[in-house]
Amino acid sequence: MKNMIIEKITNLDCFRDFSHGAKIKTESGRFLGATCDSGEAERIIKTYFKTEFFPEPVHVYFGGEIGQDGVWGYTFQLAE
């Protein structure tokens, strides 16, 4: 995929602090990873978009307890 542009949608009502942990999942619920590092989250998301044939939007959730997603903070999707 040439000149891939990833669009970011931000939930301004979410604190979005990676130091408290973030869970990364696709729109359909596929777990891609969890991290406390924004750089690692960026690598996980970019790798997903580069390797999937039909990528779906990816959501990043912050602050969830074990077994919970937490609060939606970002959505990343390919720009049309």
C-alpha positions as CSV (number, residue, x, y, z in Angstrom):
1,M,0.0,0.0,0.0
2,K,1.6,3.2,-1.2
3,N,1.2,6.6,0.6
4,M,-0.9,5.1,3.4
5,I,-2.6,7.9,5.4
6,I,-4.0,7.1,8.8
7,E,-6.7,9.3,10.2
8,K,-6.9,9.8,14.0
9,I,-10.2,10.6,15.8
10,T,-9.8,11.8,19.4
11,N,-12.3,11.6,22.2
12,L,-11.7,14.9,24.0
13,D,-13.6,13.6,27.1
14,C,-10.9,10.9,27.7
15,F,-7.7,11.7,29.6
16,R,-5.7,9.6,27.1
17,D,-2.7,8.9,29.4
18,F,-0.6,5.9,28.2
19,S,1.1,5.7,31.6
20,H,-2.1,4.1,33.0
21,G,-2.2,1.6,30.2
22,A,-3.9,1.4,26.9
23,K,-5.7,-1.5,25.2
24,I,-5.7,-1.6,21.3
25,K,-8.5,-3.4,19.5
26,T,-10.1,-3.5,16.1
27,E,-13.6,-2.4,15.4
28,S,-14.8,-6.1,15.5
29,G,-13.0,-6.6,18.9
30,R,-9.8,-8.3,17.8
31,F,-7.1,-7.6,20.4
32,L,-4.0,-6.2,19.0
33,G,-2.1,-5.4,22.1
34,A,-1.8,-3.5,25.4
35,T,0.9,-1.0,26.3
36,C,2.0,1.9,28.6
37,D,4.1,3.4,25.8
38,S,2.7,5.7,23.1
39,G,5.6,4.7,20.7
40,E,4.8,1.0,21.0
41,A,1.1,1.7,20.5
42,E,2.0,3.6,17.3
43,R,4.1,0.7,16.0
44,I,1.2,-1.8,16.8
45,I,-1.3,0.3,14.9
46,K,1.0,1.0,11.9
47,T,1.9,-2.7,11.6
48,Y,-1.7,-3.7,11.6
49,F,-2.6,-1.3,8.8
50,K,0.5,-2.3,6.8
51,T,-0.2,-6.1,7.1
52,E,-4.0,-6.4,6.8
53,F,-5.6,-6.8,3.4
54,F,-8.9,-5.2,4.6
55,P,-8.0,-3.2,7.7
56,E,-10.9,-2.0,9.9
57,P,-10.8,0.9,12.3
58,V,-8.6,0.5,15.4
59,H,-9.7,1.8,18.8
60,V,-7.5,2.7,21.8
61,Y,-9.0,2.5,25.2
62,F,-7.5,3.8,28.4
63,G,-7.7,2.9,32.1
64,G,-9.7,-0.3,32.0
65,E,-9.6,-2.8,34.8
66,I,-8.6,-6.4,34.0
67,G,-11.1,-7.8,31.5
68,Q,-12.5,-4.3,30.7
69,D,-11.7,-2.0,27.8
70,G,-11.7,1.2,29.7
71,V,-12.6,4.6,28.1
72,W,-12.4,5.1,24.4
73,G,-9.6,7.6,23.6
74,Y,-8.7,7.3,19.9
75,T,-9.9,5.7,16.7
76,F,-7.5,5.2,13.8
77,Q,-8.6,4.4,10.3
78,L,-7.3,4.6,6.8
79,A,-8.2,8.0,5.2
80,E,-10.3,7.7,2.1
